[in-house]
Amino acid sequence: MKSHEEGTRAVIKLMFRVLPIQILLAAVGGVNGIVSSYFASNFVGIDAMSAVGVYFPLNTMLTAISTMLSGGSAILCGKYLGRNDQEKVRSVFSLNLLLATGIAGLFAALFVLMGSLNLTGFLSRDPAVQPLFNTYLLGQAIGVVPFVLGNQLPVYLSMETKQNRTLTASLAYIAVNVALNFLFVQVLHLEAFGLALASALGLWVFLGVQASYFLSGKSKLRLRLKGISPRESFEILRTGLPGAASSGYQTIRGIILNNLLEVFVGSVGISAFATANNLLAIFWGIPNGMLAVSRLMISVAVGEEDRQTLVDVMRNMFRRFVPLMCCVSALIILCADPLTRIFYQDPASPVFAMTAWGFRILPLCMPLSIICVHFICFGQTMNQQVLVHTLALLDGVVCVAGFSALLIGSMGLNGVYVANVLNGVVCVLAVMVYAWAKKKRFPRTVEDMMVIPADFGVGPEDRIDISVRSIDEVLTVSKQVAEFCRRRGIDDRRSYLSGLCLEEMAGNIVEHGFRKDSKKHSVDIRVAHKADEMILRIRDDCVPFDPKERNELTSPADKVKNMGIRMVYKAAKDVEYQSVLGLNVLTIRI
């Protein structure tokens, strides 16, 4: 029986189980960019591709709003799940959707005004590009509401263990987007407006497929106005703002870069930069999906004050996510020319060479970005505001815009590409410097870099981790708990009850949960001693099972049925159950 190693593997297994869906979700916007770029470059022209590039800062702004709302609500929900406060989770769900709808509606109206009244001169002054951009903006306005709302629901579908619904919605969106682009652009020749309209209508399909589950009456989370606390909206925005600040700064950065490119390179540079970024957006779905998985794991661990899981999540990022992204980046670099030929067929044209260099240089940013965004997320959850705002400002605008301004005169568009890589290097160094300043020593471990407060959770000497895979291993749990209690000086009564409760509940999972399917399962047990309280946490990946419901259904007259569960509820001071990301989590306090 391996304790800590088994627990770490369980965390990693869970993260990689959820990861594919989150990557696909994060890549949805990338698919839109690729489809738009393909039809713009092949059936409308380079000026239309420039219009798509000019829209990029506004799309980044909408992404920042979506991230602020989804990130803030995900972190709050994770903390409430860690405390098993289901009412708070439902309140955040309803409030988040109301906020998202209201804010998205305001921006949709703003886009209509800008496009109709030609108020877009601050984004592009090119007489050939601006009219195309105005019509493109009108089409995009139709999709603002489903874009923002559609990016909120995956968090809650994950909580309901309905991630496949997001997969279905993503595939439906891709199919509709391609079909409508063919109809509007290639057949009906609606040009830039057709490009945007196809994307907007596809986003409504994406939203509809996800929302249908919550409208079916089968979900635990339901939209309701009663019990909503308006003050909590400020908590969602406050919590989500640091994580979204980077995207907000990128809006400013995008406007600065487009102006630099217009002056030093021309509209062909904007087209090449937009093409490279739009195709790479599909690959950016990988680090963004990794972050989405880590974010909920981190927030739940913070709610539970689970120090070890926090460290495991960040170690997994360094040991698995970063190397995986390095391999993906290398593959993109090797395929630079074939990827460019999707959009431009003439290797002798300037736009071909500029785009190809984008595919050779920009992928180097991706592994560095994974480190940066994970520390932003962790700092956001742990209220490390100095680190969060420093990284958001550096990553969002200062480094890329600053290095681009220095390099574009001598290197052209390649100077902008290189500036993005230098940005990643500076941000990782900033994480190291922050940890060094806080710890007063150079960080040597992942935990050093995280700067977790000393009083957070429990240390290794205050807990034991036990993993159980068979009934024989269940029978050894009491002995291990008794030895732990003896070392900690805990009285015999609590020592006996702790071992008894754990053996009963773990044995019940092995005897019944393991037999529900043919998959391999494990029960991960943590025993912690904090503030003179014994905290027992049992986590398994079997079918959902709430012992409280079974305890309440049992008739008091039947002295034998579910005797073990009734004994646990009688002996414990508190018993809490929750289902998180497909895991059963039972917390017993004695």
N, C-alpha and C positions, 0 to 999 in steps of 0.2 A: 504494500500500500504506500503510494507516494502522495504526500500532502500538498505542499506548496506548488510543486511542479505540475501536478494534476490540475490544481485550481487555475494555474496560469494557462495551461492548455485549454481548459474549458472556456476561459475568456477569449482566447485566440480563435477557437472553433466557432464561438458565437459571432465574433466580429466578421469572420470570413463567410459565415452563413448569410449574414445580412448584407454583406458588401456588394454582391452583384446587382441587387435591386437598387441600392443607393447609387452605384455608378451609372446604371442605366438612366435613373432619374436625373442625375446631374448632367448627363450627356444629351438630354432632350433638347436643350437650347443649342447645343453644338450641332445636332442634326439639322435644326432649323437653319443655322448659319451655313452649313455645307450645301443644303438644298438651294437656299437663296443665292449663294455664291455661284453654284453650278449654272442655274438658269440665268442669272444676271450676266455672267461672263460669256456664256455660249449663245444666248438668245436675245439679250437686250444690248449689252455693250459695256465697255470699261467705265463710262460715266455712271451707269446704273450701279456698277460694283462700287464706285466711289460713294454713291448715295448710301449704300449699305454700310460702308465704313464710317461715314459721317454719323449714322444712327448709333454706332457702337457705344459712345459715351452715354446716350440716353438709355440704351439697353442695360448698361452697367449700373445706371442709377436705379432702374427698376429692380435689378438684381440685388442692389444694396437694400432697398426697401423690403423685398421678400426675405432677404437674409436676416435683417433686423427683426422682423416679425416672427419668422419661423425659428430663428436661433434663440431669441428671447423666450418664446413660448416653450421650445424644446427643453431649454435649461430649467425653466421653472417647473415644467411637468416632470422632468427627471428628478428634481429635488423632492417634489411632492410624492412621486412614486416611491422614492427612497424612504419617505416617512409614512407611506401608505395612506395618504390623504386624497382619496378618490374624488371627493367633492371639489377640492381645489383644482384638480386636473380637469374636471368637467367645466369649471368656471373659466379657466384659462383657454380651453378649446373654443368655447362660445365667443369669448371676448376677442380672441385672436382672429377668428373669421369675420367678425363685425368690423374690426379695425382694418383688416386687409381689404375688405370690400369698399369701405369708405375712402381709404387713401388711394386705392387703385382707380376708383371712379373719378376722383379729383384730377389725377394725372392724365386719364383718358380725355377728359374735357380740355385740359391744358394742351395736349397734343393736337386736338382738333383745331383749337384757336391758332396755334403756331403754324400749322400747315395751311389753314384757310386764309389767314391774313399775312402770310409770307414773313413771319417773325422769326426766321431761322438764320439770319445773316451772321449771327455770332458763332454759328456752327460751320457754315461754308459760304464763301463769297464768290465761288466759281460760278459764272453765269450758265454754264452747261450742266452743272451738278445740282444747283439749288432748286430749280423747278422739279427735277426728278425726286429730290429729297422731300420736298413738300408733299407730293402725292404719296410717297412711300410712308411718310409720317402719319398721314390720314388713315392709311390701311392698318398700320401698326396700332393706332389708337383703339381699334375694335378688339384687339387682343390683350390689352393691358389688364383688364379685370381677371380673365382666366389665367393669365401668366402669374399674377401675384397670388391669387387664390390657389391655383394648381400647385404652387410650390409650398403651400402650408400643409396640405392634406397628407403627404407621405409620412410625416412625423407621426401623425395620429394613426395612420394605417399600420405603421410598424408596431405601435402600442397595442393595436387590436390583432396583431399577428396576421395581417392581411396584405403583406408586401406584394403578393402576386397581383393584386389589383393595380398597383402602380406599374408593374410590368405590362399588364394588359393595356393600360392607358397610354403608356409610352409607345408601344407598338402601333396602337390605333392612331396616335398622333403622327407618327412617321409616315404611315400609309396615306392618311388624309392629306398631309402636307405635300407629299410627292405628287399625288393625283391632282390636287388643286393647282399646284404650280404648273403642271403640264397643261391643264385646262386654261387657266387664266393667262399664262405667259406665252406658251408655245402655240396654243390654238386661238385664243381670243385676243392676244397681243395687248394685254392691259399693262404691260411693261412694269414700271416700278410699283404702281398701285397693286397690280396682280401679285407681285412677289410678297408684298406685305399682307394682302388680304388672305392669301393661301395659308400663311403662317398663323394669322389671327384666328381663322376658322378652325384650324387644326388644334389650336390651344383650347378652344371651347369644347372640342371632343375630348381632349386630354382631361380637362376639368370634369366633364360630365361623367366619364367612366369612373373616376375616383369618387366623386360626390354621390353617385348612385348608391354606394354601400351605406353611407351615413343617412341617406333618405329612405332606405329600405326598412328601417326599424329594427335591424339585426345588431346594430352597433351598440356598445356600452356608452360611447360618447355621442351625445346628441345636442344639437343647437337649441339653447333655451336662454331666454332673457332673464328669467327669475333667478335671483341669487348672484347675478353678476356684480362685481365690485368695480365701478369705473376707475377707482384709484389704482387697481391692479393693471390697468392699461399702461400707466406710467412705469410700472415695474417691468412689463414686457418690453417697452421701448428702451428703458434704462439698461436692462440686462442685455438686450440684443444689439444696442447701439455700438458698443466697442467692436464686436465681431463684424458688424456691417460697415464700420467706419472705413475699412480698407477698400471696400467696393465703392463707398461714397467718394473717397479720395480718388479712386480710379476714374470716376466721372470727370473730375477736374483734370486729371492726367490725360484722359482721352482727348479732351478739348485742346489742351496744350500741345499734345503730339500731333493732332490733325493740323493745327495751325503751323507748327514747325515743318511738317511734311509739305504742306501747301507752299510754303515760302522757299524751302531748300531743295525739295525733290519734285514737287508738282502733284497733280491729281493721280498720276500713275503710281506714285509712292503710296498714296492712301489706298488705292485699289489693291496693290500687292500686300500691304500691311493687313488690310481687312481680309483678304483671301487666306493668308497664312493663319491669322487669328481665328477665322471662322472654322477652318478645318481642324486646327489644333484644339478648338473648343470641345470636340468630341473626345479627345484624349484628356483634356482637363477634367472631364467627367470622372476620371479615375481618382485623382487626388481629392476632388470635391466629394466623391462618394465615400472615400476613406474617412474624410473629416466628418461627414454626416453620421457614420457609424460610431466613430470615436466620441462625437459630441454627446450623444445620448448615454453612452457607457460612462463617460466622465461625469455627467450631471447626476446620474443615478448613484455612482460611487461617492460623490460629494454628499448627496442626501443621506446615504448610509454611513458616512464617515469611514469609507472603506479605503484606507490608505494604500493597501497592497494592490487592489484592482486599478487604482489610478496609475500607479507605477507600471503595472503590467500593460495597460493601454498604451502608455508612451513608449515603453520598451518595444512593444509590437510595432509601433510606428517606425522606430529606428531600424529594427532587425528585419522587418518583413515589408512594410509599405515602401520605405525608401529604396531598398534594393530592387523591388518589383518595378517601381517607377523608373529606375535607372535603365532597366532592360527595355521598357517601353520607349523611353527617350532615345536609346541607341537605335532601336528599330525604325523610328520615325526619321532619324538623321540619315540612315542608310537608304531610305526610300524617298528622299527629298525630290528627286527628279520625277519619278512616277506619280507622286502626289501632286506635283505642280501641273502635270499633263492633264489632270482631271479638269482643270479650269482653263489653261492656256496651252495651245499646241505648238506654237512657234518658239523654239529654244533661243532664237536670235533676238527676240523682242525684249526690251528692257523689263517689262512687267514679269516675264518668265524668270529672268535671272534674280530679280528682287524677291519674288515669291519663294524661289528655291532656297535662297539664303535664309529666309525666315524659317523654313523647315529644318535647316541645318543648325541654326543657333538657338532659336527660342525653346526647343525641347530641353535644353540644359537647365532651364529655370525650374522645371517641374519637380525634381527631387528636393531642391532647396525650398520650394514653396510648401511642400508637405510639412517640413519641419516648422516653418514660420506659422502656418495657419493652425497647426496643432497647439503651438504655444500660445497663440492668440486665444484659441478656444479655452485652453486650460486656465490661462490668466483671467479670462472673462468669468469663468465659473468660480474661481477662487478669489475673485475681487482684487486681482493684481493690476490695478488700473494704470499704473505708470508703464508697466511692460506692454499692456494691450494697446494703449494709445501711442506709445513710441513706435511699436511695430506697425500699427495701422498707418501712421503718418509716413514712416519710411517706405513701407511696401506700397502704399497707395499712390503717393505722388512725389515725395521729395527725391528719392533715389532715381527712379526711372526718368522723371522730367529733368532732373538736374544733370544726370549723366548724358541724357539725349541731347540736351542743349549744348553740352561740352563737345560731344563727339560727332553730331550730325553734319557740322560744317566740313569736317575732314573725311568722314567715312560714309556720308549719305545715310540711306535707310539702314545699312548695317550698323551704324552707330546707335540707332534706336534698339535694334535687336540686342546688341552687346550690353546696352544700358539695363535691359531687363535681367540679364544674367548677373551683372554686378549688383543689382538690387537684391537678388537672392543671397549673395555672399554677405552683403552688409547686414541683412536681417538676421542671418544665423549668428554672425558675430555679435549682434546686439543682444541676442538671447544669452550668449556666453558672458558678456560684460555685465548684464543685469544680475545673473546668478553670482558672478564673482563679487559684485558690489554688496549683495545681500548676505552672502556666506562668508565674506572676508577671506576667501581662498578660491583658487581656481577650481571650477567644477570638474570632478573626476568621474561622476556617475550620472545616470539619468535622473535619479532622485535629487542629486545636487542641483542639476539644471532646473528642476521643477520648483525648487524653493518652497516645499510644503511646510507650513507652520508646524513647530514642534508639538503643539498641543492638539493637532488634528488627528482624529482617529486613535488607533492604538498601535504601539510598537510591536516588534516581533516577540518581545518577552511577555507581552500582555495578551497574546492570542495563540491559538493553535489552529492549523488547517488540516482537515482530514478528507480524503476522497474515498468513496466506497463504490465498488462495482459488483459486489456479491453479498449474499446473506452471511457468509463466513466472516467477511470483513466488518459487517454490521455488529457482530458479536464482540468485536475488539474495541468498539468505540468507548464503552463505559470505562474500560481500563485506562485508555489514553486521557479521557476527561478527568478521571480520578487523580492521575499523576499530575496533570496540569494544575488542578485545584490544590493539591498538596503543596506544590512549589509556590503557589500564590497565597497560601495560608487561608484558603476559603473553607468555611465550615462544612462538616460532613453532610448535613442535610441538603445544602444546595449542590454539593458535589454529587450526591446520590441522585437527586431529582434531575440534574442536568444530564447525566449519563443515561438515565432512564428515559427521559423525553426524547433525546437524540436517537437512542436505539429504537424506540417505538416508531417515531416518524420516518426515520431512514429505512427501517425494516418494512414499513408499510409501502414506501415508494418502490423498494426492490421487489417485494412480493407482488405488487399490483401494477405499478406504473411501468416497470420494465417489460411486462408481459402484454402491454397494449399494442405493441407493434414489434417488428423484427429488427429495429435499429439497436445499436449499442448505446447504452446510457451510463451515466454516473451520477452519484450524489455527492455534492461538494459541501462540506460542513466547515463552518468557522465558529470557534468558541472564543469569545473575547471577555476580558474582565476590565471594566471601566467604571469609575466612580462607585465602587463597591456593588456593582450590578453585573450579573452574568447575562451575556447577550449571546444567544445561540442562533445562528443563521444557517438554514438548509436550502440549498439551491439545486434544482434538477431540470433536465430538459425533456421530461416526459410530457404526456398530454396534460392540459390544465386541470388542476384538482385543488379545490378550496376546502380544507378540512373544517372550516367554520360552518360551511353549508351542511356537511355531513353530520357535524356535531348537533346542529340545530334540528335536523330532520329526525334524529334518533329519539324515540319515545322514552321518557324517564322511567316508564314501567319495565322496559327491556334492559335488564342489568348487564347483559352480555354483549349485545350488538355494539360495535365501534367502541369497545371498552377502552382501548388504548388511546384513541383520540380524546375521549371524555376525560381520561386521567390527565392528559397533557393540559387541557384547558383548565382543569381544577387545580393543578399544581403550579401553573405559571402565573406570574403577575400580569402578563400581557402576551397575546399571540396575534401576529399580523401576517396576512397573506397578500401577495400581489403577483400578477403575471407581467413580466417585463421582457420584451423582445423574445417572446416564446419560451421564457424560463419561468418555472415556479419558484418563488422566493418566499420562504416561511421564516419569520423572525420571532423567537421566543425569548422573553425576558424573565429571569428568575431572581 
